[in-house]
Amino acid sequence: MDIAFSKMHGLGNDFMVIDRVTQQVSFTPEQIRAWADRHTGIGFDQLLTIDVPTDPDNDFRYGIYNADGSTAEHCGNGARCVARLINELGLSPKKVLRFETANGSFQTSLLEASNVEVDMGPPRLDAAAVPFDPAFAAANNDHSFRLESPCGSHELVPVSMGNPHGVIFVEEITEAAVAEIGAQLTSHPFFPEQANIGFCQVVDDAFIRVRVFERGVGETQACGTGACAAAVAGRLTRGLGERIKVSLPGGKVRIAWPGENSAVTMIGPTALVYKGTVST
């Protein structure tokens, strides 16, 4: 069986995207791992699917699978790419779309020059929603905790953007031991479902630099939910403003968060690299 797919990226965070509205497709974690291999497969950070929604109030359902075959609840860069691809494939004429995910719903707006705005919804900070277990860390204040690990002691801010994040603030982003610390903290007992670990350097109250170690993937060129989580954590603990430019290794996104109980919005670019088929 041949499966049609599109290869896309948002700031270098790259995806294999499968339209399951017009074709019947199933796959296994083993197939995902094979396709994700950058030497012998297609190569990607996540596999994304576009599906028919189960709730008629949504336009599409959105599936996310990490390179190791595990599932993820949300992906901001992927959301932008999927919104653009739906337009490219003619699956919907609408510029504004509502998506159903495993952990809620969100809205996208197609803008000019291949940019897409995503309404990520309000961040969640409580232990049950992120989730995190405060029994495995020392609380520093209302928002940050100190975790002990084989690679040292680290203060982080847990945030859910539909998926779990822990944000660490650093003085110089280029010197952060992202691979070493990220690998230790992503599976720390503090995060019972594991977490993406973000490293954030505050340049000023409207500009931050971020690198993210994604669970099930490793460090990526960009992470949309990670950029949002860092902006939220910076607003809560570092005095950042309402509108923040976030620089990631793959490029920049713009984040806005008015504050408590408000939705986070993100604007960033998308790129369609090529279309192809893969045999199962």
N, C-alpha and C positions, 0 to 999 in steps of 0.2 A: 504494500500500500504506500502511495506517495502522499506526503503531507505538505501542503503549501504553507510557507511561513514568510515573515518579513524580518530582516535584521535592522534594528534601530538603536539609537543611543540618545541619551540626554546628558550632555556634558561629559561624555566618555563612559558613563554608566550604561553598559550595553545589554541588549535584550534580543532574544528570539521570541517573536510574537506570532501566535497561532490564532487565526479566526476560526472559532468553533460555532459560528452562527450559520455559515454556509457550507461547512464540511463537518462530518462526524469523525472526531479524532479522540483517541485515548492513548495513554502512554504510561510508562512505569518510572519509578525513581532511577532505575538502572539506565533507562534510555535518556533521561534528563542528564545524568552524569556523563554519559557518552557524548551527547550533543554539546554539552558545556565545555568539553575539553578543547583547549585552544590550539592543540597540536594535531589532534586526530579527528576533531569534530567541527562544529560551527563556531563555538566559543562565545560565551556570554556570562554575565553576572547573574541574570535571572531569566527564566522562561515565563512569559506572560500569555494569558489566554483571554480572548473576548468571547463571552458566552451569552446565551439568552437569559434574562433575569428571572428569578423566581417570584419577585415582587413587581407587579405591573406599574408601580410608581417609579421604578427605575428603568432606564433605557437599555442598559447592558449589565451583565455580571463580569467581574474582573478577577482573574485568578493569577496568583504569583507563586512561583516555585524557585527556590534557590538553586545554585549550581550543584549542590550536593544532593539534590532531590527532595529536600525538605520543603515544607510550605511556609509562606510568610503572609502576614495579615495585610500589609500595605507597602506601597513603593511609590514615592512621589514623582521621581523621574519617569518611572514606568507609566504612571497615570497620564502624564503629559503625552508620552509617545503613543499610548493606546488611543487617546482622544484624537490625535492627529491622524493615526492610521485608519480609524473608523471613517473619517472624512475622505481620506485618499481612496479607500476601497468602495466608497459609496454606500456604506452600510446604514448611514443616516445623514440627512441633509442639515440636521440641527447643529448650530454652533455651540450651544450649551447642552451638556449631557449630564445625566445623573447615573452614577455607577453603584452597583451593589457589590460588597466585598464580604469576606468571611467575618469581618469585625465591624460592620456598619456600612454607611454609604457616604459618597462624596460627590462633588460637582466640578466639572471642568468647563472652561470657556476658551474656544479657539480664537486666538488673536492674529494680528498680522505677523509677517516674516517668520512663520513657523513657531511662534511663541504660543504657549498655552498657560492659562491661569488655572490653578487648582485651589478650590476651597477645601482645605484639609480638615475642617471642623475644629472644635475647641480641643486644646491639649488636655490630657488627663494626668493628674499628679498623685492620686491616691494609690496606696499600696495594692489594693485589689485590682485596679484598672491597669497599672503598668505592665505586669505585676512585679512587685518586689517584696522581699521578706526582711523587715527591719531587725529581726533577731540576728541576722548575719552581718550587721554593720553597726557602727556608732553614729548616732545622729549629731550633726554639727549645728544645724538650725532647722527651720521649718522645711527647707527644700533640699539640703545637701547631706550626704552621708559619707563616712570614711570606711573604705573596704580594705582589708588586709589580704594580700596575695603573695605567692612566691616571688613576684617581681616588685614587691614593696607595698607601701601604704598609699592609697589614692582617694582623694575626695571627688565625689561625682554627684550630679543632679539627675535623678531618675525622672523620665518624662515618657508618656505614651503619645504617639501621633498616629494611633491606630495600630502601632507595633511598638515594642519596648526599646527604649534608649537609655543609656547612661552617658552624661556629658561631663568631660573632664576639662578644666581650664588650664592652659599652659602659657608660658611666657613667650615661647618661640615655636611655632607650629612645625617648622622644618626639622627641628631637633627632637620632636616627640617620638617615642618608641612605640609607634602605632601597632606594629605587628606583634611585638612581645607583650605589651600591656593588654592590647585588645584581645589576644588569644586567651589570656588568663581571666580577664574580667567578663568576657562574653558568656562564659559558662560558670561564673561564680555562683555559689549557693544563694546569694542575695537576689539573683534573677532566676526564679524557678523555671521559666520558659526560655531562658537565655535572653540575650539582648544585643543590640547594636551599640558599639562603644564609640562615642564621638570625642574628638580632641579639638578644642576651640581656643583660638588666640583672639582676644579683643584688641582691635586696632584703635577704634574710637566708638562712640555711642551709636554710630550708624553703620559700622563696618567690622565684620569679623572674618577670620580665616578658619576653615574647618577641614579636618580629615576624619574619615569614618572607617572603622573596622566593622564590617557587616557579618552578622552571624550566618554561618553556612556558606560564606563566600570569602571573607578576608577583606583587606583594604580595597576599596573601589575608587574610581576616578571622581565619583560624585554620589551623593545619597540625598534625595529630596527630603525624606522624612527626617534624616539626620540634620540637614540644614535647618529645618523647622524646629527640631528639638533644641538645637544649639541656640537659636534665636530666642526661644522661650526661656531656656535656662539663663541666658544672658540678661533678659528682661527682669527675671526674678531675682537674680543674685549679683549682677554686675552693672545695673543702671543703664542698660541699652534702651534706645528709643523705640518708638512704635514701628518705624520703617527701617529695615536693616538690609544692607547688601551683604551677601555671603559669598566668599571666594572659596571654591573647592579646587582640587588639583585639575579638574576638567573644565572649569569655567565658573561663571557667576550666576546666581539666582537672586531674586528680590523677594524678601519676606516681609509681611505686615502682620502685626498682632496688637490690637488695641489693649489687650489685657484680659483679666479674669472673666470667664464665661463667654469670651468672644472667639470666633473662628480665626485660625491662622490661614493666610492666603499666600500662595507662592506663584511667581511668574518666572518662567525659564524657557529655553529653546528646546527644540526636538530635531532629530535628523533621521531620515530614512536612508539607510545605507544600500540595501539591495533586497530583492525578493528572490526566493528560490524554493526548491522542494527537497525533502529528505525522505528516504525510504525506510520503512519499518520492517 
